[in-house]
Amino acid sequence: MVVRSAVCRLPLALLVLRSAAVLAGTDEPNAWFEATTQALYDAVALGDTTPWNRILAPGCQITTEDGEVLDKATFLAQMHPLPQGFTGRIKVRGLTVKFAGEAAVAHYWLDETEDIFDQHLRTTYVETDTYRRSGDSWTAIAMQVTVVPRDLEPVPGVAVDARALTGEYRFADGDRAPSRVFLREGALFMGHDDPTARQLIPLAPLVFYVKGSIHIVVFVRGASGAIDEVRELHKYNEVRMRRVPGSH
């Protein structure tokens, strides 16, 4: 992302790309990839497709953080400037390059900061790009980016009746490794045993984020009004565990 106007940022992006073009033909190929990649992401907030059009090969395949697989034309057509009230920047870090003949694979992290009016967002991505030699430079033939998970913050003001949620939960009657929901120093935890249990971060009275994971758990009330199962949203699947009657 970018925090300055297009008028201020565009000449800088072009300058970086020109410098990168010089580096591509030197003994500092890593520096070319660093400068080029940063110039690409400096252009994102502006919706400036010029550097991307120059670097992406005609048949380049881009896999987005949402799992979409796009060709070059579709990817460029979706690139637009940030709307009014949005600002941000993407910083490339930790870039490494592995070479294999006429091919190169660049791996790096992207630290994104974005302001949506008065709300501040931060996201980290990890990306791997594959390049092939093109004359005295390089063109990208594939790119894939993934969001790096991080812990969610508890939603302020959520009232949780923890005692109503504690107990033992099983996938089925024959499940020999049940999960326990229990209190530890005033916080809810869930796991097969105390050492490996993870804290439940409240998002709503019956909805929790499992700390240190990518999972959400939802406690469900039965016909009596008491909690009788928990559903774990697991990699876009729903896994159900029934509460063992009488357990706390």
PyMOL commands that set and color helices and strands:
alter all, ss='L'
color gray80, all
select helices_A, chain A and resi 6-24+29-42+50-55+72-77+162-164
alter helices_A, ss='H'
color red, helices_A
select strands_A, chain A and resi 56-63+69-71+86-100+103-116+119-134+137-147+167-170+179-184+187-191+198-204+207-210+216-221+227-234+237-243
alter strands_A, ss='S'
color yellow, strands_A
deselect
rebuild
show_as cartoon
